Amino acid sequence: QVQLEESGGGLVQAGGSLRLSCTASGLPFSRHVMGWFRQAPGKEREFVAGIRGSGEITDYADSVKGRFTISRDNAKNTMYLQMNSLTFEDTAVYYCASKYGSLIKTPAYTFWGQGTQVTVSS
């Protein structure tokens, strides 16, 4: 059974930083593309960042480029999202997701975590 568990969310002031983690089990982690998505109140879920299995290829939403960094440790079956220079607009539930393959944005991700809340106070 595949499980993805996010951690690291919380309340932070604007301009601050947070690091999210996603630990996976039940899947061949190094062969899965991993991604972070987020959903703000009243908005659709959106892609934030993704990383290929090797960790060498990453992709980001324009809104987070230069502020967020995605990484992974295949030995620990864990993915990370370092978020710097946070703004109120980054407030959302952040979800970890995975899929087999090499394409980051499409097709749709297969497995999803339960999400972790990130709240940025202005």
PyMOL CGO cylinders between C-alpha atoms (Angstrom):
from pymol import cmd
from pymol.cgo import CYLINDER

trace = [
    CYLINDER, 0.00, 0.00, 0.00, 1.41, 3.33, -1.05, 0.3, 1, 1, 1, 1, 1, 1,
    CYLINDER, 1.41, 3.33, -1.05, 1.57, 6.01, 1.61, 0.3, 1, 1, 1, 1, 1, 1,
    CYLINDER, 1.57, 6.01, 1.61, 2.78, 9.58, 1.36, 0.3, 1, 1, 1, 1, 1, 1,
    CYLINDER, 2.78, 9.58, 1.36, 3.06, 11.58, 4.54, 0.3, 1, 1, 1, 1, 1, 1,
    CYLINDER, 3.06, 11.58, 4.54, 3.77, 15.29, 4.62, 0.3, 1, 1, 1, 1, 1, 1,
    CYLINDER, 3.77, 15.29, 4.62, 5.23, 17.18, 7.55, 0.3, 1, 1, 1, 1, 1, 1,
    CYLINDER, 5.23, 17.18, 7.55, 6.73, 20.55, 8.32, 0.3, 1, 1, 1, 1, 1, 1,
    CYLINDER, 6.73, 20.55, 8.32, 3.80, 22.84, 7.77, 0.3, 1, 1, 1, 1, 1, 1,
    CYLINDER, 3.80, 22.84, 7.77, 2.88, 25.58, 10.20, 0.3, 1, 1, 1, 1, 1, 1,
    CYLINDER, 2.88, 25.58, 10.20, 2.49, 29.28, 10.79, 0.3, 1, 1, 1, 1, 1, 1,
    CYLINDER, 2.49, 29.28, 10.79, 5.23, 31.64, 9.66, 0.3, 1, 1, 1, 1, 1, 1,
    CYLINDER, 5.23, 31.64, 9.66, 5.56, 35.38, 9.20, 0.3, 1, 1, 1, 1, 1, 1,
    CYLINDER, 5.56, 35.38, 9.20, 5.88, 36.89, 5.76, 0.3, 1, 1, 1, 1, 1, 1,
    CYLINDER, 5.88, 36.89, 5.76, 9.49, 36.79, 4.64, 0.3, 1, 1, 1, 1, 1, 1,
    CYLINDER, 9.49, 36.79, 4.64, 10.17, 33.68, 6.67, 0.3, 1, 1, 1, 1, 1, 1,
    CYLINDER, 10.17, 33.68, 6.67, 11.03, 30.12, 5.67, 0.3, 1, 1, 1, 1, 1, 1,
    CYLINDER, 11.03, 30.12, 5.67, 9.67, 26.62, 6.11, 0.3, 1, 1, 1, 1, 1, 1,
    CYLINDER, 9.67, 26.62, 6.11, 10.82, 23.21, 4.96, 0.3, 1, 1, 1, 1, 1, 1,
    CYLINDER, 10.82, 23.21, 4.96, 8.25, 20.60, 4.07, 0.3, 1, 1, 1, 1, 1, 1,
    CYLINDER, 8.25, 20.60, 4.07, 9.04, 16.91, 3.99, 0.3, 1, 1, 1, 1, 1, 1,
    CYLINDER, 9.04, 16.91, 3.99, 7.25, 14.02, 2.32, 0.3, 1, 1, 1, 1, 1, 1,
    CYLINDER, 7.25, 14.02, 2.32, 8.09, 10.47, 3.30, 0.3, 1, 1, 1, 1, 1, 1,
    CYLINDER, 8.09, 10.47, 3.30, 6.93, 7.69, 1.00, 0.3, 1, 1, 1, 1, 1, 1,
    CYLINDER, 6.93, 7.69, 1.00, 6.41, 4.00, 1.55, 0.3, 1, 1, 1, 1, 1, 1,
    CYLINDER, 6.41, 4.00, 1.55, 5.10, 1.12, -0.53, 0.3, 1, 1, 1, 1, 1, 1,
    CYLINDER, 5.10, 1.12, -0.53, 6.56, 2.28, -3.85, 0.3, 1, 1, 1, 1, 1, 1,
    CYLINDER, 6.56, 2.28, -3.85, 9.88, 2.18, -5.74, 0.3, 1, 1, 1, 1, 1, 1,
    CYLINDER, 9.88, 2.18, -5.74, 10.74, 5.70, -4.66, 0.3, 1, 1, 1, 1, 1, 1,
    CYLINDER, 10.74, 5.70, -4.66, 13.70, 6.32, -6.95, 0.3, 1, 1, 1, 1, 1, 1,
    CYLINDER, 13.70, 6.32, -6.95, 11.59, 5.41, -9.99, 0.3, 1, 1, 1, 1, 1, 1,
    CYLINDER, 11.59, 5.41, -9.99, 8.81, 7.84, -9.15, 0.3, 1, 1, 1, 1, 1, 1,
    CYLINDER, 8.81, 7.84, -9.15, 8.49, 11.45, -10.09, 0.3, 1, 1, 1, 1, 1, 1,
    CYLINDER, 8.49, 11.45, -10.09, 7.58, 13.38, -6.98, 0.3, 1, 1, 1, 1, 1, 1,
    CYLINDER, 7.58, 13.38, -6.98, 5.72, 16.64, -6.82, 0.3, 1, 1, 1, 1, 1, 1,
    CYLINDER, 5.72, 16.64, -6.82, 4.36, 19.31, -4.54, 0.3, 1, 1, 1, 1, 1, 1,
    CYLINDER, 4.36, 19.31, -4.54, 0.98, 20.86, -5.12, 0.3, 1, 1, 1, 1, 1, 1,
    CYLINDER, 0.98, 20.86, -5.12, -1.01, 23.37, -3.11, 0.3, 1, 1, 1, 1, 1, 1,
    CYLINDER, -1.01, 23.37, -3.11, -4.59, 24.48, -2.72, 0.3, 1, 1, 1, 1, 1, 1,
    CYLINDER, -4.59, 24.48, -2.72, -5.56, 27.81, -1.25, 0.3, 1, 1, 1, 1, 1, 1,
    CYLINDER, -5.56, 27.81, -1.25, -9.07, 28.49, 0.07, 0.3, 1, 1, 1, 1, 1, 1,
    CYLINDER, -9.07, 28.49, 0.07, -11.50, 28.99, -2.79, 0.3, 1, 1, 1, 1, 1, 1,
    CYLINDER, -11.50, 28.99, -2.79, -8.92, 28.10, -5.42, 0.3, 1, 1, 1, 1, 1, 1,
    CYLINDER, -8.92, 28.10, -5.42, -8.08, 25.03, -7.46, 0.3, 1, 1, 1, 1, 1, 1,
    CYLINDER, -8.08, 25.03, -7.46, -5.15, 22.86, -6.58, 0.3, 1, 1, 1, 1, 1, 1,
    CYLINDER, -5.15, 22.86, -6.58, -2.03, 23.97, -8.43, 0.3, 1, 1, 1, 1, 1, 1,
    CYLINDER, -2.03, 23.97, -8.43, 1.36, 22.54, -9.27, 0.3, 1, 1, 1, 1, 1, 1,
    CYLINDER, 1.36, 22.54, -9.27, 4.21, 23.97, -7.20, 0.3, 1, 1, 1, 1, 1, 1,
    CYLINDER, 4.21, 23.97, -7.20, 7.30, 21.91, -7.99, 0.3, 1, 1, 1, 1, 1, 1,
    CYLINDER, 7.30, 21.91, -7.99, 8.35, 18.50, -9.22, 0.3, 1, 1, 1, 1, 1, 1,
    CYLINDER, 8.35, 18.50, -9.22, 11.46, 16.37, -9.34, 0.3, 1, 1, 1, 1, 1, 1,
    CYLINDER, 11.46, 16.37, -9.34, 12.47, 13.33, -11.33, 0.3, 1, 1, 1, 1, 1, 1,
    CYLINDER, 12.47, 13.33, -11.33, 13.54, 10.11, -9.72, 0.3, 1, 1, 1, 1, 1, 1,
    CYLINDER, 13.54, 10.11, -9.72, 17.24, 10.80, -10.06, 0.3, 1, 1, 1, 1, 1, 1,
    CYLINDER, 17.24, 10.80, -10.06, 16.82, 14.26, -8.56, 0.3, 1, 1, 1, 1, 1, 1,
    CYLINDER, 16.82, 14.26, -8.56, 18.67, 15.88, -11.44, 0.3, 1, 1, 1, 1, 1, 1,
    CYLINDER, 18.67, 15.88, -11.44, 15.66, 17.38, -13.20, 0.3, 1, 1, 1, 1, 1, 1,
    CYLINDER, 15.66, 17.38, -13.20, 13.28, 19.75, -11.46, 0.3, 1, 1, 1, 1, 1, 1,
    CYLINDER, 13.28, 19.75, -11.46, 10.49, 22.07, -12.50, 0.3, 1, 1, 1, 1, 1, 1,
    CYLINDER, 10.49, 22.07, -12.50, 8.71, 24.90, -10.73, 0.3, 1, 1, 1, 1, 1, 1,
    CYLINDER, 8.71, 24.90, -10.73, 5.64, 27.04, -11.03, 0.3, 1, 1, 1, 1, 1, 1,
    CYLINDER, 5.64, 27.04, -11.03, 6.56, 30.58, -12.05, 0.3, 1, 1, 1, 1, 1, 1,
    CYLINDER, 6.56, 30.58, -12.05, 5.13, 31.92, -8.81, 0.3, 1, 1, 1, 1, 1, 1,
    CYLINDER, 5.13, 31.92, -8.81, 7.72, 30.09, -6.70, 0.3, 1, 1, 1, 1, 1, 1,
    CYLINDER, 7.72, 30.09, -6.70, 10.81, 30.12, -8.91, 0.3, 1, 1, 1, 1, 1, 1,
    CYLINDER, 10.81, 30.12, -8.91, 13.79, 31.52, -7.07, 0.3, 1, 1, 1, 1, 1, 1,
    CYLINDER, 13.79, 31.52, -7.07, 12.09, 31.14, -3.68, 0.3, 1, 1, 1, 1, 1, 1,
    CYLINDER, 12.09, 31.14, -3.68, 11.33, 27.42, -3.38, 0.3, 1, 1, 1, 1, 1, 1,
    CYLINDER, 11.33, 27.42, -3.38, 13.71, 24.50, -3.82, 0.3, 1, 1, 1, 1, 1, 1,
    CYLINDER, 13.71, 24.50, -3.82, 12.62, 20.90, -4.27, 0.3, 1, 1, 1, 1, 1, 1,
    CYLINDER, 12.62, 20.90, -4.27, 14.97, 18.05, -3.46, 0.3, 1, 1, 1, 1, 1, 1,
    CYLINDER, 14.97, 18.05, -3.46, 14.90, 14.38, -2.59, 0.3, 1, 1, 1, 1, 1, 1,
    CYLINDER, 14.90, 14.38, -2.59, 16.89, 11.79, -0.69, 0.3, 1, 1, 1, 1, 1, 1,
    CYLINDER, 16.89, 11.79, -0.69, 16.24, 8.42, -2.30, 0.3, 1, 1, 1, 1, 1, 1,
    CYLINDER, 16.24, 8.42, -2.30, 18.06, 6.61, 0.49, 0.3, 1, 1, 1, 1, 1, 1,
    CYLINDER, 18.06, 6.61, 0.49, 15.45, 7.95, 2.92, 0.3, 1, 1, 1, 1, 1, 1,
    CYLINDER, 15.45, 7.95, 2.92, 12.44, 7.78, 0.57, 0.3, 1, 1, 1, 1, 1, 1,
    CYLINDER, 12.44, 7.78, 0.57, 11.91, 11.43, 1.34, 0.3, 1, 1, 1, 1, 1, 1,
    CYLINDER, 11.91, 11.43, 1.34, 11.28, 14.57, -0.67, 0.3, 1, 1, 1, 1, 1, 1,
    CYLINDER, 11.28, 14.57, -0.67, 11.65, 18.12, 0.55, 0.3, 1, 1, 1, 1, 1, 1,
    CYLINDER, 11.65, 18.12, 0.55, 10.43, 21.57, -0.30, 0.3, 1, 1, 1, 1, 1, 1,
    CYLINDER, 10.43, 21.57, -0.30, 12.48, 24.44, 1.06, 0.3, 1, 1, 1, 1, 1, 1,
    CYLINDER, 12.48, 24.44, 1.06, 10.34, 27.56, 0.99, 0.3, 1, 1, 1, 1, 1, 1,
    CYLINDER, 10.34, 27.56, 0.99, 11.99, 30.95, 1.45, 0.3, 1, 1, 1, 1, 1, 1,
    CYLINDER, 11.99, 30.95, 1.45, 10.71, 34.51, 1.26, 0.3, 1, 1, 1, 1, 1, 1,
    CYLINDER, 10.71, 34.51, 1.26, 7.19, 33.34, 1.97, 0.3, 1, 1, 1, 1, 1, 1,
    CYLINDER, 7.19, 33.34, 1.97, 4.30, 35.66, 1.25, 0.3, 1, 1, 1, 1, 1, 1,
    CYLINDER, 4.30, 35.66, 1.25, 0.66, 35.67, 2.23, 0.3, 1, 1, 1, 1, 1, 1,
    CYLINDER, 0.66, 35.67, 2.23, -0.16, 34.28, -1.22, 0.3, 1, 1, 1, 1, 1, 1,
    CYLINDER, -0.16, 34.28, -1.22, 1.74, 31.10, -0.36, 0.3, 1, 1, 1, 1, 1, 1,
    CYLINDER, 1.74, 31.10, -0.36, -0.85, 30.24, 2.29, 0.3, 1, 1, 1, 1, 1, 1,
    CYLINDER, -0.85, 30.24, 2.29, -2.40, 26.91, 1.31, 0.3, 1, 1, 1, 1, 1, 1,
    CYLINDER, -2.40, 26.91, 1.31, -2.61, 23.24, 2.04, 0.3, 1, 1, 1, 1, 1, 1,
    CYLINDER, -2.61, 23.24, 2.04, 0.46, 21.64, 0.49, 0.3, 1, 1, 1, 1, 1, 1,
    CYLINDER, 0.46, 21.64, 0.49, 0.21, 18.15, -0.93, 0.3, 1, 1, 1, 1, 1, 1,
    CYLINDER, 0.21, 18.15, -0.93, 2.86, 15.63, -1.78, 0.3, 1, 1, 1, 1, 1, 1,
    CYLINDER, 2.86, 15.63, -1.78, 2.23, 13.48, -4.86, 0.3, 1, 1, 1, 1, 1, 1,
    CYLINDER, 2.23, 13.48, -4.86, 3.97, 10.77, -6.84, 0.3, 1, 1, 1, 1, 1, 1,
    CYLINDER, 3.97, 10.77, -6.84, 3.73, 8.88, -10.10, 0.3, 1, 1, 1, 1, 1, 1,
    CYLINDER, 3.73, 8.88, -10.10, 5.78, 6.35, -12.00, 0.3, 1, 1, 1, 1, 1, 1,
    CYLINDER, 5.78, 6.35, -12.00, 7.67, 7.76, -14.94, 0.3, 1, 1, 1, 1, 1, 1,
    CYLINDER, 7.67, 7.76, -14.94, 9.82, 10.72, -15.90, 0.3, 1, 1, 1, 1, 1, 1,
    CYLINDER, 9.82, 10.72, -15.90, 7.52, 13.56, -16.94, 0.3, 1, 1, 1, 1, 1, 1,
    CYLINDER, 7.52, 13.56, -16.94, 7.04, 16.09, -14.18, 0.3, 1, 1, 1, 1, 1, 1,
    CYLINDER, 7.04, 16.09, -14.18, 3.87, 18.06, -14.99, 0.3, 1, 1, 1, 1, 1, 1,
    CYLINDER, 3.87, 18.06, -14.99, 1.87, 15.58, -17.04, 0.3, 1, 1, 1, 1, 1, 1,
    CYLINDER, 1.87, 15.58, -17.04, 0.25, 13.08, -16.94, 0.3, 1, 1, 1, 1, 1, 1,
    CYLINDER, 0.25, 13.08, -16.94, -1.63, 13.36, -13.68, 0.3, 1, 1, 1, 1, 1, 1,
    CYLINDER, -1.63, 13.36, -13.68, -0.07, 12.15, -10.46, 0.3, 1, 1, 1, 1, 1, 1,
    CYLINDER, -0.07, 12.15, -10.46, -1.21, 8.80, -9.11, 0.3, 1, 1, 1, 1, 1, 1,
    CYLINDER, -1.21, 8.80, -9.11, -0.66, 8.91, -5.37, 0.3, 1, 1, 1, 1, 1, 1,
    CYLINDER, -0.66, 8.91, -5.37, -1.37, 11.75, -2.96, 0.3, 1, 1, 1, 1, 1, 1,
    CYLINDER, -1.37, 11.75, -2.96, -0.70, 12.61, 0.66, 0.3, 1, 1, 1, 1, 1, 1,
    CYLINDER, -0.70, 12.61, 0.66, -3.22, 14.11, 3.04, 0.3, 1, 1, 1, 1, 1, 1,
    CYLINDER, -3.22, 14.11, 3.04, -1.68, 17.56, 2.96, 0.3, 1, 1, 1, 1, 1, 1,
    CYLINDER, -1.68, 17.56, 2.96, -0.06, 19.92, 5.43, 0.3, 1, 1, 1, 1, 1, 1,
    CYLINDER, -0.06, 19.92, 5.43, -1.22, 23.45, 6.17, 0.3, 1, 1, 1, 1, 1, 1,
    CYLINDER, -1.22, 23.45, 6.17, 1.10, 26.37, 5.55, 0.3, 1, 1, 1, 1, 1, 1,
    CYLINDER, 1.10, 26.37, 5.55, -0.10, 29.72, 6.83, 0.3, 1, 1, 1, 1, 1, 1,
    CYLINDER, -0.10, 29.72, 6.83, 1.85, 32.90, 6.19, 0.3, 1, 1, 1, 1, 1, 1,
    CYLINDER, 1.85, 32.90, 6.19, 0.89, 35.88, 8.28, 0.3, 1, 1, 1, 1, 1, 1,
    CYLINDER, 0.89, 35.88, 8.28, 1.21, 39.27, 6.68, 0.3, 1, 1, 1, 1, 1, 1,
]
cmd.load_cgo(trace, "trace")
